């Protein structure tokens, strides 16, 4: 679960993104989350929607990556998941 993220505590309510936990760990998922988050915000998305999208994309990418024989230290199978980012 992603904990509450709140940039402006005086003017917004905390929120949560709850997703099922996966039994997998990959390098680079924090950078992937940050990249999707910033991309969504720069594309005009509201902060909460951007966090939700980034969280779901990273989780789905990790889930998809477990199907590939790529070593964990090489990160997620990003190329296979990129099409999901524009849906």
C-alpha positions in Angstrom: 0.0 0.0 0.0 1.2 3.5 -0.8 0.9 5.6 2.3 -0.9 9.0 2.3 0.8 11.5 0.2 0.0 15.1 0.9 1.9 18.1 -0.5 -0.1 20.8 1.2 -1.4 19.8 4.6 -3.3 23.0 5.1 -5.4 22.8 1.9 -5.9 19.1 1.1 -7.0 15.9 2.6 -4.6 12.9 2.9 -5.5 10.0 0.5 -4.5 6.4 0.0 -3.8 4.2 -2.9 -4.5 0.6 -1.9 -3.3 -2.2 -4.2 -2.6 -5.9 -3.6 0.9 -6.6 -2.5 3.1 -8.6 -4.8 5.8 -11.0 -3.7 8.4 -9.4 -5.9 11.1 -6.7 -5.7 12.8 -5.0 -8.6 15.4 -2.2 -8.9 14.2 1.1 -10.4 10.6 1.0 -9.4 10.9 4.3 -7.4 12.4 6.0 -10.4 9.6 4.6 -12.6 7.0 5.8 -10.1 8.5 9.3 -10.1 8.7 9.4 -13.8 5.1 8.4 -14.4 3.9 10.8 -11.6 5.7 13.8 -13.1 4.6 12.9 -16.6 1.0 12.7 -15.5 1.1 16.0 -13.7 2.8 17.8 -16.6 0.1 16.3 -18.8 -2.5 18.1 -16.7 -3.6 15.3 -14.3 -4.7 16.2 -10.8 -2.1 15.1 -8.2 -4.3 12.4 -6.7 -5.0 10.9 -10.2 -1.3 11.1 -11.0 -0.4 9.2 -7.8 -3.1 6.6 -8.5 -1.9 6.1 -12.1 1.7 5.9 -11.2 1.0 3.4 -8.4 -1.1 1.2 -10.6 1.4 1.3 -13.5 4.3 0.3 -11.3 2.4 -2.5 -9.7 1.1 -3.8 -13.0 4.6 -3.5 -14.5 6.1 -5.5 -11.6 3.4 -8.1 -11.9 4.0 -8.4 -15.7 7.8 -8.6 -15.0 7.4 -11.7 -13.0 6.5 -13.5 -16.2 9.8 -12.8 -17.8 13.1 -14.5 -17.1 15.0 -11.2 -16.7 17.2 -11.1 -13.6 15.6 -8.9 -10.9 18.8 -6.8 -10.7 18.1 -5.6 -14.2 14.8 -4.1 -13.2 11.2 -4.4 -14.5 10.2 -5.3 -18.0 9.3 -1.7 -18.8 9.2 -2.1 -22.6 6.5 -4.8 -22.3 4.3 -2.5 -20.1 4.7 0.9 -21.8 1.5 0.3 -23.9 -0.5 0.2 -20.7 0.6 3.7 -19.8 -1.4 5.3 -22.5 -4.6 3.4 -21.8 
